Amino acid sequence: MTTKDNCRNELRTAIRQLSDRCLYSASKWAAEQLVGIEQDPAKFTPSHTRFQRGSSSIRRRFRTADVTSTPVAGVSYVSTPVPEEDVDGVDTDFYLLAKSYFDCGEHRRAAHVLRDQTGKKAVFLRCYALYLAGEKRKEEEMIELEGPLGKSDAVNPELVSLERELSALRKSDSIDPFGLYLYGLVLKNKGSESLARTVLVESVNSYPWNWNAWSELQSLCTKVETLNSLNLNNHWMKDFFLASAYQELRMHHESLAKYEFLQGTFSFSNYIQAQIAKAQYSLREFEQVEVIFEELLRNDPYRVEDMDMYSNVLYAKECFSALSYLAHRVFLTDKYRPESCCIIGNYYSLKGQHEKSVMYFRRALKLNKNYLSAWTLMGHEFVEMKNTPAAIDAYRRAVDINPCDYRAWYGLGQTYEMMGMPFYALHYFKKSVFLHPNDSRLWIAMAQCYETEQLHMVEEAIKCYRRAANCNDSEAIALHQLAKLHKEIGRYEEAAFYYRKDLERMETEEREGQNTVEALLFLARYCRSQKRFEEAEVYCTRLLDYTGPEKETAKSILRGMKGAQSGFPSMDVEHFPP
């Protein structure tokens, strides 16, 4: 049997088991990967290939190399035994009743039906129902005490009893992988992160097809060292986990390599394509991201998840009509999804209607209070509205949810800079650049902070601009600022070096403006002072094409050079006039 057949059979079994235990999001994830496995060409029919047709073109366009569909040589991919099911007829009847209550959202009623059942499957569903009932009660208390977006100390009232019961079951070896997953979730919510990681590793090693367990484990791996310390079995699901974990740890190239490897088997997985787009978005490869999302929407027109990222790309590129179309599309599909509200919020932001934008971001947060993007984007809108206290609150809520969100730290820095508090701004810019060191915008923001009157730390600003210039400064700010700062402190040779580089860049991009004039004037004067008359003449000749005072300055420099005698007095570089 081939690797694809093994994955297909494992997923088919897992989908039934996960659905039977009401783990519907994990079941949906598994079903999407099942359909993403490339079919045997001999079995191709229009009905089989309809769902897979779109992803193949993306794969052909963006895959950098052929990817093998079999595991790497020398790596043993263990097979995992399927957990035993409860087979008692009466127990099954009670379980079916409890599951029907659970599906109707009556969680406490479902738990009550299973109160005397001792099978592992029944115990899991009872505990899971109690956990969800406790989560619902916690949300109700938060709304009652502080409002839907307020802070609250409300906790899930079922955590203590669930931890006691599940801990006892684990010690007596009477718990199955699903119970371990729930125990890990409870421990995480109580703040016992180290034990939660241990328990979740036990769960995924025993039953690797529960994507919910992998997701919870990933959220507890905020450092590479923590990730590398996990003792995970070499099941193929581990590759999905590592690819996702690398992405969260900002190891985007490693993440892309993992996903490209997985495409050897899951050639038509929309999930993998969306994750590839997510990694490329972080690398600011917006053109490729846009193509992938367009193809995903053609293939899966009612898809809403991940489309908020697509809206961010369209917003950054100022594609008004495309963003308008996307907002209309998700509004008709499901307007009360957090992602839909976020997309509509971006649409109104691009239109400059910031109050309406905030309204939709607030709606997104009412639907999901921990929706990170909405907090960050709402902070941006408050900055646009000059409402700095509200912006600071929104950004702080974002970093409370995810301390690794560099955009929120950057937003805090911008806000404090607007308030004329550069010391605070610098603190937050340093946090953002630590988390995302390859983003030129962050280095430029920090450099500008160093340049303020209160700080005036020119050497530190120069270091930041150098880092920005080495990080593909697409906004073309760093080189010009490096030239200006070196000129201001009398380092004319370095200033000339950066002016030349900036001039070369502008010529390559076919851009002209005041920066071009400034560079030509400086280089003309500098070359004259160094007796490089031919080079100075080239710069002056280019200045003659302009109509402002720079034209007269160029003529004056040319006249001075023509009238110079053989003993032309050279100006010392250190005393070169700014």
Secondary structure as GFF3:
##gff-version 3
##sequence-region A 1 578
A	DSSP	alpha_helix	3	20	.	.	.	ID=ss1
A	DSSP	alpha_helix	24	36	.	.	.	ID=ss2
A	DSSP	three_ten_helix	41	43	.	.	.	ID=ss3
A	DSSP	alpha_helix	46	49	.	.	.	ID=ss4
A	DSSP	alpha_helix	53	62	.	.	.	ID=ss5
A	DSSP	alpha_helix	89	103	.	.	.	ID=ss6
A	DSSP	alpha_helix	107	113	.	.	.	ID=ss7
A	DSSP	alpha_helix	120	146	.	.	.	ID=ss8
A	DSSP	alpha_helix	159	171	.	.	.	ID=ss9
A	DSSP	alpha_helix	177	190	.	.	.	ID=ss10
A	DSSP	alpha_helix	193	206	.	.	.	ID=ss11
A	DSSP	alpha_helix	211	219	.	.	.	ID=ss12
A	DSSP	alpha_helix	224	228	.	.	.	ID=ss13
A	DSSP	alpha_helix	237	248	.	.	.	ID=ss14
A	DSSP	alpha_helix	252	262	.	.	.	ID=ss15
A	DSSP	alpha_helix	270	282	.	.	.	ID=ss16
A	DSSP	alpha_helix	286	299	.	.	.	ID=ss17
A	DSSP	alpha_helix	307	316	.	.	.	ID=ss18
A	DSSP	alpha_helix	320	334	.	.	.	ID=ss19
A	DSSP	alpha_helix	338	350	.	.	.	ID=ss20
A	DSSP	alpha_helix	354	367	.	.	.	ID=ss21
A	DSSP	alpha_helix	372	384	.	.	.	ID=ss22
A	DSSP	alpha_helix	388	401	.	.	.	ID=ss23
A	DSSP	alpha_helix	406	418	.	.	.	ID=ss24
A	DSSP	alpha_helix	422	435	.	.	.	ID=ss25
A	DSSP	alpha_helix	440	451	.	.	.	ID=ss26
A	DSSP	alpha_helix	458	469	.	.	.	ID=ss27
A	DSSP	alpha_helix	478	488	.	.	.	ID=ss28
A	DSSP	alpha_helix	492	508	.	.	.	ID=ss29
A	DSSP	alpha_helix	514	529	.	.	.	ID=ss30
A	DSSP	alpha_helix	533	543	.	.	.	ID=ss31
A	DSSP	alpha_helix	549	562	.	.	.	ID=ss32
A	DSSP	three_ten_helix	573	575	.	.	.	ID=ss33
###
